[in-house]
């Protein structure tokens, strides 16, 4: 472990002096994802020497998982660095020469392939026809107008009417549908195509939000999520390179693998994890009643219930040769019989209808001839229960049906994620569910025990799930509640779900870990100053 002496702190620094005088606080970081690694790294750099990172699985990275097949690296988890202006993930990757730009600022709204700046999306119907380009462009412009309206409710405090049910999906579906029907210039056949496209766009949106359906995403809170300006980027050598860069400064013995936490015991005198460990908010949402002794405060439990987490999975299909044209960057599936549909829920045997489409991975010189499919929600969980052969067969049949080409061969290889059924994740990332708001994110992030006297009891906000916890144990003489006004924090919460503006992002996760480390650093500085 690093010592105070080797951290570079000067002799008159109050933190390092206090640590030398009073002894080291013990800090346990639960989870070696981006948030946990960022927290541990920040603490070690500030002279904390008794830091342990407990990781439930056999690898670091959390929801970053890069898989190397042949010469190519495929991302089962985090793929893109979203935005560059002030994004700490971007700056870390850029400083180490890892980046490749995929979109410019004008095209980073979404609903396009983020694997390539070139080519066009091919919208195909289940009858094997390609939707004309002008129809796609007209619909896209209309949809984006309505999408921009969904941002206004939070940003300009607009009232939400009862008809929308405070749901992004309900509002968007009805608003777009009404505008299509009121258009006097479109023939009925064109209107029918555009009405069916609504569902496909909402499926894409659900994958981006990691919700079962956009009907479950809060309209009044939707605009609080903040997009960082600038291009999107991929890391050809794998997003795990960012994880490895974060872990470089952490001594090997600090990170203990295969240590799933069963329970966190905390009270007014100590906070000590007993036995192996804890996971992201998907796990927390399911098992919070058994994770904490004593139980979590009612306010925090209510926030966990209200906030949402869902599953978004990828399906990679590798083919011997491409059956798509060089100008095509994605194949989008539009079911014509869904023109009047008001739900994105399917019976288990029709789970494949939730696949919104396949992106073409570029360049082929790096990836080969590979398509990346997207599926979310309950249907993703059904997909995870199927074997590779069944998923490959169904995806091939869909591609044949939508392209109108019955001769498409089965892929030579399939690779897919399974975030929903993974016992250490139980989901991909968080969203603000109908009935929740950014205030719930703040409540989720609030350290335990609650105290109004500590100036660090409320911190900056973040948009992501509680994927990691930090547990601290002070030297005994610093824990006397009668010595001063500050009640020491014992359990702190980080992860993308705890970042109010950047939830669901890697930069939100990293910033939340740094935020919680800063709380501890300042708390111990204050405690030691009280003892002088």
ABEGO torsion letter per residue (X at the ends): XBBAAAAGBBAABAAAAAAAAAEBBBBBBBEABAAAAAAAAAAAAAGBABBBBBBABABBGEABBBBBBEABBBBABBABBBEABGBAAAAAAAAAGABBBABBAAAAAEGBBAABABEBBBBBBAAGBBBBAAAAAAAAAAAAAAAAAAAAAAAAGBBBBAAAGGBAAAAAAAAAAAAAAABAABBAAAAAAAAAAAAAAAAAAAAAAGBABAAABBAAAAAABBBBBEBBBBBAAEAAAAAAAAAAABBAAABBBGBBBABBBBBAABBBBBEBBBBBAAAAAAAAAAABOBBBBAAAAAAAAABBBBBBBBBBBBBABBABBAABABBBBBBAAAAABABABBBAAAAAAABAEBBBBOBAAAAEBBBBBBBBEAAAAAAAABBAAAAAAAAAAAAAAAAGBAABBBBABBBBBBAAABAAAGEABBBBBBGBBAAAAAAAABBOBBBAABAAABBBBBBBBBABBBBBBBBAAAABAAABABBBBABBBBEAAABAAABGBAAAAAAAAAAAAAAAAAAAAAAAAAAX
